[in-house]
């Protein structure tokens, strides 16, 4: 039986929806250049186990030292790996730890967040705390999921970090920001773990690959994270996608797609308001909405009816937002199909 605490958007037991609003993948994708690179990848041999060329390309793209680049099988894989490191570090003997009777490792979670943060914390026995100063591991996502908003108080959290604390800035949607800006400067970014997953921005979510820029002073923590990694965490197709990510043609395509997404988003918001849905502000290519008449109510029946008609929305109950849905921005044809199907469902009730 599926674990209900780890719901995700995308294909399900019914297959691929015709109109999938449930993921935040770039609806303009897949990026042609990146897709061609993935299709041309040679899966008949192992990648370089050190990923030297890829790490150098990514380091050049971000203008950082290649030694700060770590590869990951996916964002979720890294989430579990760094949670394991937090648990491991808390268990290591030290005078401070002994005086505290070996307290459990602690984690700070945003009020609304990706479910794998909490799942990984439970798996590794991390105790959730509310005070940033008490956390060994801190999670931030900007723009956030599911709301698509800036992470509140992020700069203050970074300024207050102690050397042993680890703050991970999940950048899953940084390339898909349509408005606003990240509230960290270069010096502050050098103090956090930057997690990058370009597959969403490129419309290639089926290719599992990610990378991390370690803090400038990570030192032993970066080595420990590398030691916890499996051999060849990224396969040939993931390597090809990440290499393509650094190419000017791909970045030009992404920039053009953001203009398209802004126009589509404006239309989709207007359509939702026409349906009587309340929407929350968002800086990203997705937003949260509450259909009229569903204050804290279960949307299960209506969402199942939409799914049967080939339209999938992301129920936001698992994010702590009952009666709400998260909608990725899609093209006008998909928007019109949603409006028609929802109007039909509501006229039946």
ZAZAKE-389903 format. One line per field, with one value per residue (C-alpha): residue number from 1; residue in one letter; x, y, z. Coordinates in steps of 0.05 Angstrom, whole numbers, m for minus. Example, Ala and Ser with C-alpha at 12.3 -4.5 7.8 and 13.67 -1.06 7.14 Angstrom:
pos	1_2;
code	A_S;
c1	246_273;
c2	m90_m21;
c3	156_143;
# end
This chain:
pos	1_2_3_4_5_6_7_8_9_10_11_12_13_14_15_16_17_18_19_20_21_22_23_24_25_26_27_28_29_30_31_32_33_34_35_36_37_38_39_40_41_42_43_44_45_46_47_48_49_50_51_52_53_54_55_56_57_58_59_60_61_62_63_64_65_66_67_68_69_70_71_72_73_74_75_76_77_78_79_80_81_82_83_84_85_86_87_88_89_90_91_92_93_94_95_96_97_98_99_100_101_102_103_104_105_106_107_108_109_110_111_112_113_114_115_116_117_118_119_120_121_122_123_124_125_126_127_128_129_130_131_132_133_134_135_136_137_138_139_140_141_142_143_144_145_146_147_148_149_150_151_152_153_154_155_156_157_158_159_160_161_162_163_164_165_166_167_168_169_170_171_172_173_174_175_176_177_178_179_180_181_182_183_184_185_186_187_188_189_190_191_192_193_194_195_196_197_198_199_200_201_202_203_204_205_206_207_208_209_210_211_212_213_214_215_216_217_218_219_220_221_222_223_224_225_226_227_228_229_230_231_232_233_234_235_236_237_238_239_240_241_242_243_244_245_246_247_248_249_250_251_252_253_254_255_256_257_258_259_260_261_262_263_264_265_266_267_268_269_270_271_272_273_274_275_276_277_278_279_280_281_282_283_284_285_286_287_288_289_290_291_292_293_294_295_296_297_298_299_300_301_302_303_304_305_306_307_308_309_310_311_312_313_314_315_316_317_318_319_320_321_322_323_324_325_326_327_328_329_330_331_332_333_334_335_336_337_338_339_340_341_342_343_344_345_346_347_348_349;
code	X_X_X_X_X_X_X_X_X_X_X_X_X_X_X_X_X_X_X_X_X_X_X_X_X_X_X_X_X_X_X_X_X_X_X_X_X_X_X_X_X_X_X_X_X_X_X_X_X_X_X_X_X_X_X_X_X_X_X_X_X_X_X_X_X_X_X_X_X_X_X_X_X_X_X_X_X_X_X_X_X_X_X_X_X_X_X_X_X_X_X_X_X_X_X_X_X_X_X_X_X_X_X_X_X_X_X_X_X_X_X_X_X_X_X_X_X_X_X_X_X_X_X_X_X_X_X_X_X_X_X_X_X_X_X_X_X_X_X_X_X_X_X_X_X_X_X_X_X_X_X_X_X_X_X_X_X_X_X_X_X_X_X_X_X_X_X_X_X_X_X_X_X_X_X_X_X_X_X_X_X_X_X_X_X_X_X_X_X_X_X_X_X_X_X_X_X_X_X_X_X_X_X_X_X_X_X_X_X_X_X_X_X_X_X_X_X_X_X_X_X_X_X_X_X_X_X_X_X_X_X_X_X_X_X_X_X_X_X_X_X_X_X_X_X_X_X_X_X_X_X_X_X_X_X_X_X_X_X_X_X_X_X_X_X_X_X_X_X_X_X_X_X_X_X_X_X_X_X_X_X_X_X_X_X_X_X_X_X_X_X_X_X_X_X_X_X_X_X_X_X_X_X_X_X_X_X_X_X_X_X_X_X_X_X_X_X_X_X_X_X_X_X_X_X_X_X_X_X_X_X_X_X_X_X_X_X_X_X_X_X_X_X_X_X_X_X_X_X;
c1	0_26_49_m2_49_91_42_71_43_51_30_m8_m43_m85_m24_m4_m59_m75_m71_m26_m31_m4_71_111_151_162_101_141_186_220_277_297_372_372_325_371_430_394_372_443_473_509_481_527_583_592_600_666_659_689_646_705_684_613_634_680_625_576_629_644_570_562_631_652_709_696_712_647_606_572_528_463_416_358_337_301_364_404_350_356_432_442_390_432_493_456_437_508_539_494_513_588_621_641_647_587_545_565_544_477_468_474_411_379_393_345_313_276_221_185_110_92_143_161_140_209_240_196_199_275_275_230_272_335_305_312_271_232_244_216_276_330_384_365_368_426_394_351_309_291_259_255_207_173_129_70_59_112_131_196_222_206_265_316_370_363_369_432_463_449_481_535_592_565_494_473_421_399_369_326_330_281_242_296_302_226_217_171_174_212_282_322_338_410_473_535_567_505_497_568_544_488_481_450_410_396_349_346_299_238_262_279_213_251_227_235_310_334_396_415_476_495_541_571_584_652_674_638_704_693_617_625_674_626_568_611_628_554_540_533_578_555_495_480_474_491_425_429_500_478_421_465_519_466_441_506_500_481_429_393_394_368_311_295_293_245_201_194_162_112_98_84_31_1_1_m36_m89_m94_m103_m158_m193_m190_m221_m276_m291_m297_m231_m189_m115_m53_4_61_127_134_103_51_3_m46_m121_m183_m244_m307_m346_m289_m264_m223_m266_m246_m238_m227_m291_m284_m210_m225_m278_m228_m176_m227_m234_m159_m143_m100_m92_m49_m90_m56_m82_m16_18_m27_m76_m142_m193_m138_m103_m35_m35_25_17_m3_m19_m87_m116_m105_m134_m197_m205_m200_m252_m301_m292_m299_m361_m392_m376_m404_m468_m479_m476;
c2	0_70_113_170_215_217_241_269_298_268_201_153_85_114_133_201_253_290_356_351_411_369_380_444_423_476_470_499_438_394_440_416_422_387_333_320_314_263_223_222_198_131_85_27_49_78_152_177_159_226_266_312_344_353_383_431_452_464_501_546_558_581_612_569_521_452_421_451_411_346_303_272_220_270_323_270_227_286_304_235_236_302_282_220_264_307_245_218_283_288_218_231_239_310_346_390_329_291_348_348_273_259_297_275_312_368_396_461_452_509_515_487_443_385_321_288_337_310_238_239_270_214_161_185_203_279_318_378_445_514_556_562_566_497_462_420_419_475_471_530_530_594_600_555_495_493_568_593_649_675_639_686_707_670_724_727_652_652_709_671_605_574_536_467_481_462_503_474_522_479_513_467_529_582_577_581_645_692_752_776_756_714_754_729_760_722_722_693_641_618_598_551_485_501_443_448_403_431_376_417_479_439_400_334_310_238_247_240_280_337_373_412_472_463_524_554_531_463_424_360_362_361_302_265_276_250_189_175_175_113_99_132_169_199_158_175_210_252_272_293_335_370_383_414_457_496_513_584_557_521_582_625_576_578_655_656_603_647_702_651_624_694_705_637_647_713_680_620_664_703_639_613_678_671_603_634_605_643_645_659_703_666_685_618_579_550_574_550_561_546_528_564_527_483_517_462_411_347_356_282_268_328_315_243_266_313_257_212_266_269_329_323_375_369_363_409_373_337_406_426_464_425_449_476_453_470_484_485_536_502_526_558_494_458_517_517_442_451_507_466_403_439_476_410_377_435_437_363_375;
c3	0_m17_40_44_77_13_m40_m104_m167_m236_m265_m220_m226_m282_m322_m348_m344_m408_m370_m310_m263_m206_m219_m224_m286_m338_m383_m442_m440_m453_m473_m543_m533_m466_m492_m551_m504_m461_m522_m548_m481_m484_m430_m449_m401_m332_m323_m295_m221_m201_m250_m260_m326_m302_m236_m272_m320_m263_m222_m281_m291_m219_m212_m152_m136_m167_m99_m74_m124_m101_m146_m122_m151_m141_m93_m52_m49_m22_28_59_55_91_143_155_164_215_254_249_271_331_352_348_416_437_502_487_466_529_573_537_548_474_453_387_323_309_246_229_178_142_161_92_58_12_46_39_89_145_119_120_189_215_181_215_282_276_326_298_333_322_342_288_340_365_297_271_202_173_110_65_m4_m44_m80_m30_m44_m45_m40_m89_m42_m13_49_106_149_107_110_186_192_150_190_255_232_275_239_257_233_162_125_59_8_m38_m105_m142_m166_m167_m243_m249_m209_m248_m201_m139_m121_m72_m9_m3_m29_m53_16_48_m6_9_79_57_20_m48_m76_m151_m192_m264_m289_m270_m305_m367_m368_m359_m291_m312_m313_m241_m226_m180_m153_m91_m80_m11_34_25_94_93_98_136_127_51_56_102_53_m4_38_48_m27_m68_m127_m191_m161_m229_m293_m364_m379_m316_m334_m403_m375_m324_m376_m422_m364_m367_m441_m464_m513_m457_m412_m469_m479_m405_m404_m463_m430_m368_m410_m437_m367_m340_m394_m382_m307_m312_m355_m308_m247_m282_m301_m229_m205_m257_m228_m159_m133_m83_m100_m58_m81_m115_m148_m185_m241_m194_m141_m88_m97_m57_m98_m76_m22_3_66_101_63_29_m46_m58_m97_m142_m155_m172_m222_m254_m257_m292_m345_m356_m311_m248_m193_m131_m68_m17_44_54_56_113_68_67_17_m28_m91_m120_m194_m240_m295_m361_m431_m447_m477_m411_m372_m414_m405_m329_m329_m372_m330_m263_m286_m308_m241_m200_m240_m223_m148;
# end
